[in-house]
Amino acid sequence: MSLIVEQTVDIAATLKPENFRRIVIKIGSALLVDRATGRLREDWLTAFIDDVAQLAAGGREILLVSSGAIALGRGVLGLPKGALKLEESQAAAAVGQIALARAYSEILGRHGRTTGQILLTLGDTEERRRYLNARSTIGTLLKLGAIPVINENDTVATSEIRYGDNDRLAARVASMMGADLLVLLSDIDGLYTAPPQSDPNAIFIPVVERITAEIEAMAGGAGSEFSRGGMKTKVEAAKIATGAGAAMLIALGKPLNPLKRVSEGAKSTWFLPESNPVTARKKWISGHLETRGVLVIDDGAVKALRSGKSLLPAGVRRIEGRFQRGDAIVVQGPNGEEIARGLVAYDAADAERIAGRNTKEIETILGFAGRAAMVHRDDMALRGE
């Protein structure tokens, strides 16, 4: 194991958050909320947002996946320590989400940055129709220069709610949004061969090039009452993120300016991606989804797709199959050859109504302002791509 560590130290030294384009950062409850008082750690959040604003000023797109709503809400409501009933957790989340969103908005506003709150459930990242809606909303916020603050919608969750277990949600967001870096700010500075609190011989792992059974076995238990995910969920998050083409970083979040500290060389663990985000997403679309229909397009549309453009309704000549918005479909040329596969933005019935028509006519025909593209370029994999 020491040989592995020596071989990866040099790699870790070259990795910095500012070297990435789109960054998802997960913040745990234990970092945001003082467990003794139940109040927001404003000094920590202010310093953290300083780091975020610095990255954004350098042209990076930042998405924040923030725990803390329940922990903050229970303090406001005066709920006792220890396990809460489901309805108490939901009530705490309802109160805490408002307080947390206000804090992010105010502190980001000091840097001239706009924020928007996104509350997701598991289905929003797993069901294709809802996936497309969530992806479009978050993507639009980024395009407009806003910083999304994302959390699980704990107020309506029907399964057990756990503090700080947003590691996998953050990984799914990174995958959905094509991020090239996921940062997990934690109460530990990275991955060790064994829990360092109980094993003085535990060896720190600076870089994980591939997640093996040995790496998974290193995952320990939870760190605190507010952070129940533990290293196990972080390694599971790494499997999701790296499989989608993103690097992942586990870093100590407790000190002020944690991202700046990583850039300056603070100890942390990097998980290297299996491929780049674009390649991973194209592979998923082209080979791992069952297709539900066919869009037959004209020669002009074929040329447009091959030049990197989206498929507009005007280029569609025929619709085949019974599909719903978000389903995978095959795009065929006029001679029946497969041109691409992608996620369609309309149900089959609506697609038939707007096929061959100009994008400006969509609202008049359907009665609502739909997507400009029948299949967006980001949701399409050309044959051989």
N, C-alpha and C positions, 0 to 999 in steps of 0.2 A: 504493500500500500504506500510506503514512503516513496517508492520509485514513481508511482502515479502522481503523487503530490508534487515531486520535484519537476516532473515533465509538464505539469499544468500551471505552475506558478507564473511562468513567462507568458502564457496565454492570457491569464487573468489580468496581468499588468497592462495589457493592450485594450481591455474592454472598459468602456465608460458609457454611462447613460447618454451623454450628449452625442455619441457616435451613431445613435439610432434615430429613425424618422418618426415613427408613431409609437408612443409609449403608454402602456397601461400600468398604473401604479395602485397597488392595493394597500390600504391602511387599516390596521387592526384596531379593535376597540380599546385594547390596553394602552395604545399609544395616544389615543385621542381623549380618553376619559380618565380622570384621576379616580382610582378605585376607592380611595378613602372618603372623598367628598361627593363623588358622582357628578362632578362638574367637568366641563370642557377644559382641556389643557391649552389655553389660548396662546401661551408663549410658544409651545411646541408647534401648534398649527400655523402660527404666524411665520415661524422660521421655515417650516416645511413649504408653505406657499411661496416664500422667497425663492426657494430652490425651483419650484414648479414654474414660477414666472420667469426665472432665468432661462430655463430650458425652452419655454414657449417663445421668449424673445429671440432665441437662436433659431427659430423656425421649426421647432419640434411640435408635433401634435400630441397633446396630453389628455388622457382619460383617467379619471380617478374612480376607483372602486372602493367605497368607504364604508366600513363597519362603523358602529358607534351609536346608531339610533336607539337601540334598546337600552344600552348602558347609560346613555345620556337621559333618555326618557324615564328610566326607573329612578334616577336621581331627582329629576324634576317632580315626579309623582310621589317620592318618598317611599318607594317600595323596598321591602327588606332585602338583605343580601341572601345569596343562595339561589337555588333553582326557583324559577317562577312558573306559575300555571300558564298554559297556552294563551288564555285570554288576557292575562296580565302582561305577557310578552308582547302581544299584539297592541294592547293599549299603550305600553311604553314606547313601542316603535312609532305609533301614530304621533305621540308628543315629541319624541326625539328626532324624527325626520324633519319636522319643521325647524326645530332649534339648530340641527346640524346643517340644513340647507342654508339657513340664514347666516350662520357663521362662515361657511364657505363663500357665500355671495359677498358678504361684507369684506372679508380679507382679500379675496381675489379682486374685488372692486378697487382696492387701494392701489393695485398694480394696473388698473385700467382694463381688467379682464372680466368678461361676462361668463357666468356659469349657468348651467341648466341641470335640473334634477331628473334622473331617469330611474324609475323603480321597475325592476325586472323580476319575473318568476322563471323557474326552470323551463317552462314551456316556451318562453320568449326566445330562448337560445336553441331549443331543440325542435320545435315545430316550424316547418319551413315558412308558412304564411306569416306567423308572428315574428319569426327570425328576420324576414325581409323588412317588415315594418320597423322593428327595433333598429336594424342595421341602417335603414334609410334615415330615421330620425337622428341617430347618433352621428351618422356621416354628415348630415346637413348642419348640425351644430358645429362640427369640426370645420366644415367648409366656411361657415360664417365667423370663425375665429373664437368660438366659445369653448369653454372647458367643461365637458360633461362630468357630473358627479353621480355615480351609479351605485345603487344598493339593491339588495334583494327586497322585494315587496313584502316585508315581514308582517304588515298589518292584515294581510289576507291569507298568509300561508296556513295550510292545513296540516302540515307535518310539523314535527318538533323543531322549534327555532333554537339555534345554538349561537352564542356570542362568537363573533370573529371568524365564523366558518365561511368566509367569502373567497377563500383561495381558489376553489374550483370555479366559482362564478367569475372571478377575475380572469381565469384561464379561458373560459368560454367566451368572454367578452373579447379577449385578445384574439382568439381564433375567428370570431364573427367579424371583427373589424379589420382583420389583416394587419394587426400590429406586429412589429418586428422585435419588440421587447416587452416583457412582463416583469414588473418589479414587485416583490412581496416584501414589504417592510414588516419586520417581525421583532419579537423580544429575544431573538437569538441571531447571531451574526452569520449563520450559514449551516451547512451540513457537516456533521462529524461522523466518524465511523461508529460511534456509540454516543448515548446521551452524555455530554460533558459534565453535567451537574452531578452525575453519579459515577462516572468512570474517568479517573484522572489520566488514563492512558489513551483517551479518545483522540483521534487524529483529525484535524480539520481538512476538509476537501475543498480546494479553491475552485476547481472546474470539474464539471461532470460532462464528459463528451458524449456519453450514451447511457441511458437509464437501464441498468441491468437488474437482475434479481438481487445481486449483492448490494446495489445502491438502495433498492427498495427496503431491504432488510435493515438498513441503517436508520430508517425513520423511527423517531422516538414518540413519546406521548405528548400531552398538552403541556403548555408552559404556565398558564395561569387561569384563574376563573374567567377572565374576560377573553381569553384566547384559547379556545378549546379545540381548534383545528389541529394543532400540533404539526410535527414534521411530516407525518404521514400524508395529510391533505396537501402539503406543499409539494411533495414528490408526485402525488397524483395530479396536481395542477401542472407540474413540469411536464408530465407525459402528454397532457392535452396541448399545452402551449408549444412545446418543441415539435410535436407531431404536426402542428399547424404552421410550422416554419418560424416561430418566434424564439428568441433567446429568453431565458428566464434568470432573474437575479434574486437571491435571498440576501437581505442586508439587515443589519441592526437598525431598528427605527427609533429607539429610545432617545439618543442624543439629539440636540437641536441640529437643524440642517443636515438630515441624514443622506440626502442625495448628493449634496456637495462633498460630504465626507467620503462617499464611494468614489466620486471623481478624483478625489485627492489621494486615493489609495487605501481607504479603510478596508479591513478584512471582510470578505463577502464570498458567496458561492455563486458561480455562473453555471447555468445549464445551457449547452450549445444546441442550436436548432438542427433538426434533421434535414431541413431544406429551407428555402426562403418562403415567405408567406404566400406570394403569388403562385409559385409552383405547387405548394401544398394545397391551396384552394382549388386550382385548376384540376389537380389530380383527383380531389374529392368529387368535384362536379362531373368530371368525365368518366370516372370509373367506379364510383361507389354509390351512385344513386340510381334507382329504378326509374326509367323514363315513363311518362304518362301520355305523351302525345307527340305530334309532329307539326312544325311550322315549315311550310314550303315557301321559299323566298325567290325573288327574281335576281337576274345577273347583277344589277346595280347594287343590291343589298349584299350579295356575295362579295363583291369588290370592296364595299364599305367595311364589312366585318374583317376582311383580311388586312385592311389598312388600320385596324385597331379601333373601329367605331362600334357603337351599340346598334342593336337591331331596332329600327323604328317601325311603327305600324305600316307606313307607306310601302315598305319593301316586302311585306308579307302577302302572298298570293293565295294560300290555302291553309286551312286549319284542319288537323286530323286528331281524333282522340277526345277523351273526356277528362280534362285536367283542371286543377284549381290553381289559383295564384300561389306561387312558391314551389310548385311541382317542377321536376326536371323534365325537359322536353328535348327532342332532337330537332336541329335545324337542318333542313335539306335544301340543296340547290334545285334549280328548275328541272334538272335531269335525274333527280332522285339521289344524288350523291350526298353523303353526310358532310356538312360543313362544320357543325359545332354542336355542342350540348350546353344547356344552360337552365337557369331558373326563371320561369316565365312570370311576368308581372301582372298577368290578367287571367281570370277564369276563361275557360274555352268559349263560353257564350259571348262574353264581352270581347274577347279576342276576335271572334268572327265578325262582330259588328264594326270594329274599327280597322280590320285588315284592309290594306290598300289605301287608307285615308291619311291625310296630313295630321301631324300631331296637334295642330291648333284646333282641329275639329273634335277632339276626344271629348271635351266637356259637353259640347252640344249634342253629340251622339249618345253618350252614356248618362248624361245628367250630373256628372261629377268630374272634378279635375283629377284624372288618373296620372299614372307615370308617363313621362315623355317617351320612354323606350319600352318596347315589348319585352326585350331581354337586354338588360344593361351589360355593358362590356365587363364590369367587375363580376358579374354573375354568369359568365360564359367562358367555356373552354373550346377553342378551335381545335379541330381534328389535327392531331400531331403536335399540339402545343404542350 
